[in-house]
Amino acid sequence: MKLLTLNCHSWMEENQLEKIRYLAETIKEKQYDVIALQEVSQGIQKKIVSEDIKEDNFIYLLNKELNNLGEFNYKYVWDFSHIGYDIYEEGLSILTRHKIKDIESFYITKSSEKTFYKSRKIIKCTIVIENKSIDFFTCHLGWWNDESEPFKYQVDNLVSKINKLSFIMGDINNNAFIRNEGYDYLLNKGLIDTYNIALDKDSGITVQGEIAGWEGKRESKRLDIIFTNESVNVKKSNIIFNDINKNIISDHYGVEVEII
């Protein structure tokens, strides 16, 4: 089973359409089973094409590019979390080539106000892979020292939704290289970092230098992680879209893992 997580930084990137095409080509090549995406945005003022999806929705365009490449097996779920930069409806998405059995979206923050950028929503999908139902979460969490939206409160709400084999994937907004903060809190709640148990792995670094939300933090960071709640066999954990393994397409690198 191949998994990918990526914070897309959508519509904040130069040459965005070109990068969407490149991501689609990579997905076709790699044939990931499940992909968790964050910062999956669409313009507030753009035209609606179906239900809550607008014409510039990142995942909608990504799926169209997959279709253009002759890849029709993928289906997606998208939901809107909060307004970003006053002009975008910023959301999350799960993309899979397997049967989606169930979908749940829920806020883990105290606020569910869409105009508040600290409001954080999670998408949980139950997906059937090799006749087994597995839960996948796409997550974009808050910061450790945030008093208005405490990180522990978010994680406690998230963990309460885990009730079978699950993969919790995304941008945790806490540097795994800093101990006794958010990353360790997730581990202490019983989650297992697939990077730590991978037989083959690289540096794990997903952000180099300073980005939005991490102003003044120039050190290398491991913010994007794939957790599980049960012991699994992880063949490898690689960083992707870092100019070593594929071109850079976001201010975050992606994480791909292979479960055997």
HELIX and SHEET records of a PDB file:
HELIX    1   1 GLN A   16  LYS A   30  1                                  15    
HELIX    2   2 PHE A   58  ASN A   68  1                                  11    
HELIX    3   3 PHE A  151  VAL A  159  1                                   9    
HELIX    4   4 GLY A  182  ASN A  188  1                                   7    
HELIX    5   5 THR A  194  ILE A  197  1                                   4    
SHEET    1   A 7 LYS A  75  GLY A  84  0                                        
SHEET    2   A 7 TYR A  88  THR A  96 -1                                        
SHEET    3   A 7 VAL A  34  GLY A  43 -1                                        
SHEET    4   A 7 LYS A   2  ASN A   7  1                                        
SHEET    5   A 7 GLY A 254  ILE A 259 -1                                        
SHEET    6   A 7 VAL A 234  ILE A 240 -1                                        
SHEET    7   A 7 ASP A 200  LYS A 201  1                                        
SHEET    1   B 2 ILE A  48  SER A  50  0                                        
SHEET    2   B 2 ILE A  53  LYS A  54 -1                                        
SHEET    1   C 6 LYS A  99  TYR A 107  0                                        
SHEET    2   C 6 LYS A 121  ILE A 129 -1                                        
SHEET    3   C 6 LYS A 132  HIS A 140 -1                                        
SHEET    4   C 6 SER A 166  ASP A 171  1                                        
SHEET    5   C 6 ASP A 224  THR A 228 -1                                        
SHEET    6   C 6 ILE A 192  ASP A 193 -1                                        
END                                                                             
